[in-house]
Structure formats: C-alpha cells, structure tokens
C-alpha cells in the first residue's frame, strides 16, 4: 500500500484550479508535517497555508516552475494551484536548513496524494518578496520551501532512465514523463 502511494505521489505542475481545497484539508496536511520525525525533537518548522484566489496569485508570482522546461513559465490561469503550504524555519529554534523540512514535506505530500490531490515542492522562490506578501518577520522566520497543491490536471508517468538522461519531459499529449534509475542501479550492495 505505501509503495503504491509513493509511486502515485509525483510532482504535478498543472491543476484543476477550480477544484478548491479547504482550510480544514490544509490543516490536516500540516498536522502530518507536525507529527513527522524531527531531529533532536526541536519542532522548529512552522507553516502558513494559503487557499484564497488573491493570496494564491501572490504566492504564484514568487515561485519558479520546472527548471528543465526552459520555455515554460508555469501553469496558465485555470491550471494553477488551488492552495499552498509554506514551510518556515523558526530561526529562534533552528538557524540552518536541515533534512527535517524534507521529511515534513514528504509527509504532507503523501497525505495530499491520499486525499486525491497532487502537488509540487518548490525551493526556487523569491523568499524576500514572499516574506513581504505574507507579512512575516525576517528576524524570526525563514522560508524553507513552498508546496503547491491542487487536483492534478496532468498525468505523470515513471519510466526507466535511458542513456543516463534524468531530464523529465512532456510528450505531444502533455503527459509528464519522469525518468527514474532502476533499483539495481541504486542498490549497490546487499550483505
């Protein structure tokens, strides 16, 4: 069951924007992040959830989409995320980025997939501009990442890497292909 959930949990960059996500759903996802393991049990990750069209537009303008798609600036109107979860680091508790943000984000991501949602974790964002939009104190908080969420509008297919090419791509039917290394390649030793 968990393997199918992980396989289904892909980065999605086009959504049915009209399908709304509630504050309650976002709180449930944040709760998954909160309950995730955290080094030294510091629990320094804080969250901001966004699910209104006006705020969504502000966040959208601050994030970078799909680095391998050089001629694509992100989803068009009608295909944009219905919500965002922004992970913050409380600098009073933890001054540097750690693996804990990724652990919390993955828990959120798997929970979203279980809800029938898709998402995209993005660390490419204009943090200064986003901090201003969110009216957050830069002395206290730092943005770790932004998770875009919505009902997926695109199909994502996992396939084996060919000729060591890791670049994801879209075909003529707008199917998003994600090359993955084989288990045999990544599992280098079993004793």
N, C-alpha and C positions, 0 to 999 in steps of 0.2 A: 504494500500500500504506500509506504513512504517513497519507494523508488519511483512509482508512477507519479506521485505528487511532485517530486523533484524534476522528473523528465518533463512534466507539464508546465513547470514553473520557469518560463522563458522570459527574456526581456521583450516587452511589447512596446511599440512606439506609435501605434495608431489605435485609436479607441472610438467607441460609440459615445461621443461626448454628451449626447442627450440622455444617456443612462446615468442617473445620478447615484452618488454614494453618500450615505448619511453620516452625520456626526457620530452616531452610535456605532456604525461599522468601523469608522476610523478609530474610535476609542477602543474597540475590541482588538484591532490590529496593534495599536500602541501597547495595549496590555500584553500582547505576545512579546513585543520587544522588551518591555519592563520585566517580564518573567524569565527572560533569557539569561544564560550564564554571563557573568561579568567578572573580569579579573579583580582579585582582592575584594570582591563584592562592593566595589566603590559606587556603583549605580550612578554614574555621572552623566548618563545620556538623558537628555530632556527632549521633548517633542513639541512641534507645532503642527496642527492639522488644518488643512485648507480645503473647503469644498463649495465655495461660492464663486459664481462666474467672474465677478470683479477681481477677487483675490487670486483666482486661478490664472487670470490673464497676467497679473503682476508677476507671479512666480514663473509662468511660461516664458516671459521675456528675459528671465535671468538664467535659464538653463541651456546647456549645449546638448544637442541631439546627435547620436550615431556618428561617431568620428570617422568611420570608414565610408560614409555616404557624403562625399565631398560636395556634391551638388544638391544637397537636401538640407534645408534649414529647420526641419522639424515638421510635425504634423500640421495639416491645414485646419482652419476653422471647421468644426464639426467632427474632427478626428483627434482633438486634443484631450488630455486627461480630464477626468471629472473631479479629481481630488489629488492632493499632495500630502505627504508626511515628510516634514523636515526634521532630520536628526541633528540635535545640537549637542555640543560638548560643554558642560558646565565647567569653565576654567578654574573656578574656585576649588573644584574637587580633582580635576584631571587636566593638566596643561597640554598634553600632546595626544594626537590621534593614536588609537590602538585598534587591535583586531575586534574589540568589543562592539564597535559600530557595525562592522560587517556581520557579526553574529546576530545582533538585534535586527538588522535589516533583513537578513535571511529568514528569521522567524516571521517577521512581518510579511515578507514576500510569499512564503509558503502558506501563511494564513489567508492572504489575499487570493492566492490560487485556489485554495479550498473553498473560498466564497464565490468562485466563478469569475474573479477579477484577474486582470493582468497588470503588469507594471514595468517600470524601468528605474533602476538605481542609477543616480547620476551624481558624480562628484565634480563634473565640469559645470560650474555655475559661477555667476558673478556674485560672490559672497557679500561684498560691500553693499552693492545695490539691494540684494535680497534682505540683508540685515536692516537696511533703511526702510524697505517696504513693510517688514514685519515689526518695526519699531522695537528692536531688541538692543540691549546694552552690550556693546562690543567688549567692554571690560569684563563682563560676566560670561558671555556666550560666544561660541564659535560654531559656524555651520560645518557639520561633518559631511552630510550628503542630503540629497533630495530624492524622494521616491515618488514618482508619478504613478497614478493609479486610475484604472477605468475598466470598462468591459471591453475586451480585446476586439479589434476590428480586423486584425490581420492573423493569418495562420503562420506559425513558426514551426519549422521542421529541423530536427537534428540530423546531421549526416556525418559520415566519417571524413576526416581531412584527406584531401588529395594533394600530392606533391608538396606537403608541408605548408599548405595555404590555410591560414587561420581566419582570413577575412570573411565576415558574414556578408550576405548579398541578397538581393531580391530578384526574382525571376519575372518574366513577362506577365505573369498572373498576380504579381505583388505578393507572392509567398516569400517569406523571410527565411533564408537558409543559414543555419549556424553549424559550421564545421566543428567537430569535437575529436580530440585524439582518442585512439582506441584504448580500452582497458589494458591490453597487452603492452602498449607503449608507456603508459603512466605507472603501471605496477612493475617496478624494476626488480624487486626481489621478494620472495616469499620463503621463509625458513620455518 
